C-alpha cells in the first residue's frame, strides 16, 4: 500500500510540477516549499475543530474534513520525504527512512519501516464521536498533536536550509510519527488512509485534467463539494476493487452530469 501511494504521489507531482519538482522547483520556475504546504494543511485541519472561544461556540468537529485534511497532509509529507532524499543522498548516512543503492529514489525509500511505524501505537487519546461541553473543555488534548506536528515541520524547513543531514533525517522521522499519532487520535487506520489517499489522488488528477489551474473547474457538484462525493464513492467501493482507473471513471461519470 505504501509503495503504491508514493509511486502515485511521484506521478502526480511529475504531472503538475514537471520532473524538476524533486529539486523543489516547478517547470515554470516557481519554488516549491512542501513544509509550508504541510503547515497550511495542518492549520486548515485545526479549523475543522471547534477551538475558537469567540465564535460558533456550540460547533462540533467536522469529522469528514478532518480526515480529508489528514490525507492532504500525507500528500505533502510523502512529497517532502521523496524530495529530501536528494539532500541526504550525498552523505550516504545509514538511517531508517532511506536505503542507499544505485536504484531510483522511489526504490530507496524504506516502505517496510514506514509501514511498521503505522502498526505501532503512539497515543491513548481518541477524539469522541459524541461531542458535548466536556469535550470542548478537553479540546487542547485533541489539537496538541497537530501543534507538535506543525512545530516539527517548521523545524525541518529550517534544517533543510543548513543541509544538516542527521537533523533532517531526525525531523522527517518525527514528523511521520506525529502524523501517525494524529491519524490514530482521529481513528484513521492505514487502510482508510490508503483508500482516502487513492480517492484524493484521483480527484487531484481529475481536477488538473478539467481546468483546475485555468480556473474553469467546478468544485461544487450538484450542491456537494467534490471531496464529499469522492469520499462517498470510495466508501461504496470494496478495497479489492479500488483502483485509480475505476475511481477516475466514476468521478467522470458524476462530473459530466452535473447541472
N, C-alpha and C positions, 0 to 999 in steps of 0.2 A: 504493500500500500504506500509506504513512504517513498520508495524509489519512484513509483509511478507519479506521485504528487510532485516531486522535484523535477522529473522529466517534463511534465505538463507545464509547470511554472517557468522552466527554462524556455520552453517553446513559446509560451505566451509573451515572455519578455523579449525574445527574438523578434516576434511579430510586431509588438507595439513600440519597441525602442531601438530595434536594429541590433546587429551582432555585437556592437561595442558596449552594450549595456553592462557586460561583465566588468568593464573598466569604469562603470558608473558615469557613462555619458551616452546620450541618445544619438540616433543617426542625424538628428537636426542640430547636434552640438550642445544640447541642454544638459546641465549637470543633474545627476540622479543622487538623491540622498534617501537611502532606504530607512535609515534610523529615524529621520524626521517623519517619514511616512508612517512608521510604526507608532510613533508618539501621537500623531494626529488621530490615528485609528483608535488608540487607547483612550484619547480624550472623547471621541465620539461614543465609545463604549460606556465610559463613565456617565455621559449624558443620558444613557438609557437607564440609569439608576436614579431613584428619587432622592438625591442627596441635598438638593437646594432647600434651605430653611425658609427662603423668602418667596418661593414660587411653587405653585401646584403641590402643596404640602401633603395632599392625600393621594398623590400619584403612586402607582405601583411600577415595579420594574418592567421594562419591555423585553421579556424573555427571548422572543424571536430575534429582535435586533441585537441583543447581546451575543447570541450565537453567530449571527451574520458578521458582527464586528470581530469576533474571535477568529473567524475564518479569514477576514480581510487582513488581520494582523499576521496570520500564518502565511498568507501570500507574500507579504513583505519580509517576514522573518526568513522564509526559505530563500528569498532573493538575496538577502544580506549574507546568509550562510554561503551561497554559491559564489557571490562576488568577493567575499572576504578571503576565499581560497587564494586569490591572486596575490593578496598582501602576504599571506602566510607561506606561500609556495617556496619562496627563495630561502627561507630559514630551515625548511625540512625538519621541523620540530615534531617529535613523536607526541601525539595527542589523541584525544577521544573522538574528535569531530571529523578529522581528515585522515585518510590513508594515502601516503605518498607513493606514487608509481609513475610510470610513463604513460598512463592512460589519460583519457579526457577527465575534465573536472568532475562531471557527474559520477564517474566511476571511482573517484577518490573520496566521496562523502561516505561516512560510516553510518549507513542506514540502520544497521542492526543496533548500534549503540543508541541512536536517537529513539528507535522503537522501544528498546529496553527502558529508557528513561520514561517513556509514556506508560510503561507497565508498572512503574513504581508509584507509591502513594506519597504525595507531598503535602496534603492538607487534611485537616479534620473539620474544616469549616465548609458547610454546604449551604448555598442560598435556598431558603424555603420557597416552595411554590405558593403557600398561603401567606399573604402579606398583611401585617397589621401594625399597630403602633410600636409593639415590642421590636419588630424587625427594623422599623425606622430608627429606633434608638441604638440598634446594633449595626447600622449600615456601614460604619467605618471598617468593621471586620470583613465585610464583603468587598469593599473597594480597595483596601490596603494592598491586596495582591497586585492590583493594576498600578498603584503608586510605585511599588517596588519594581515592577516590570518597566515602567516608564523611566525610573531612575537609572536602571542598568542599561537601558537602551541609549540614554543620553551619555552615559559613561563610555559606551562602545564608540559612539560618534566622536568623542574627544580622543580616545586612544587610537582610533584609525588615523587621525591627523599625525600622530607621532610615529605610527607604524611599529609600535611596541608589540611585537607578535605574541609573546606569552600572555600579556594582559588582554589582548584582543581575543585570544582563544578562551581565556577565563570568562570574559564578559559574554561571549557567544553562548558558552555552556550555561552560564547563569540565566541568561535571557530565555533559553529553551526551557530550563527548569521552571522559571517563574511563569512562562506561558502555559506549561503543563499544569502547574498549580491553579492557574486561572481557569483552565478548562475543567479541572476536577471540582473547583469551587462551584462552578455553574453547571456541573454534571453533563459535560460534553465529552463523551467517550472518543477514543481514537477512531472507532468505526464510524461514529456520527460525524466526527471532524472530516474523515475521508469522504463521506457522502456529500456533506455540505461543500467541501472544497471542490470536488468534481463538478457539482452543480454551479458553484460560483465561477469556476474556471471557464466552464462552457458559456455561462452568461457573459463574462467579460469578453470572451472571443466573439460572442454573438453581438454584443454592443459595438465592438470595433467594426464588425462586418456590416453594421447597419447605421453607420453615421455618427458614432459617439464622439469622435474627435471633431467632426464637422458641425456638431450641434443639431443634427437633424433626427437623432434617435429619440424615440418616445419611451420614456422610463415608466410611465403610468399606462397600464394595460387594462382597459375597461374598468377603471376606478381602483385598481390594485397596483402597488409598486412591483416592478419586475422581480425583485428579490423575494417577495412573498410568493408569487406564482412559481418561481423556480423551486422554492422550498416545498411547495405543495406537490410538485411533480416528483421530486426525489423521495418524498415521504410515501408516495404511492408506488415507488419502484423498489423491487427487491434488490438487495446488494449484489446478487449474482448477475442480475440483468443490467446493472448500472454501467453505462459506457458513455464516452464523450459523444459519439455519433448519435446514440439513441436520444440523449438529452437535448442535443442540438436540434434534432428533427422535431422533438416535442415542443420546444420553445418556438421554433419557427412556425409550427402549425398554429400556436396561440397568437403569435405576433401578427401573422398575415391576416388574421380575422378580427383584429381589434378595430373598434369604431373610431 
